[in-house]
Amino acid sequence: MSRSFSIYGGPTPALDTVRLEQAVTSTILRDEEDTHRYRKLFAKLSELALPQVDPEAKPESHDGRDSLTLIQHLMYAS
């Protein structure tokens, strides 16, 4: 994955669009095969992403696999 993308969809799947972000311009994909491929990619990224953190929770209650724990580890690990 070397660039960000956005998926725009609605009640009519044939009109779904993927926008690939590039340094100077963007590329728009409307082919059903392309939009399907990027939906699968987004689903995989969602599976791999760290869970959200409740900012109101006490630090000791954070799961060892959440984004705040990772940030703290990176900042304070020796």
Secondary structure by P-SEA (a helix, b strand, c coil): cccccccccccccccbbbbbbcccbbbbbccaaaaaaaaaaaaaaaaaccccccccccccccccccaaaaaaaaaccc
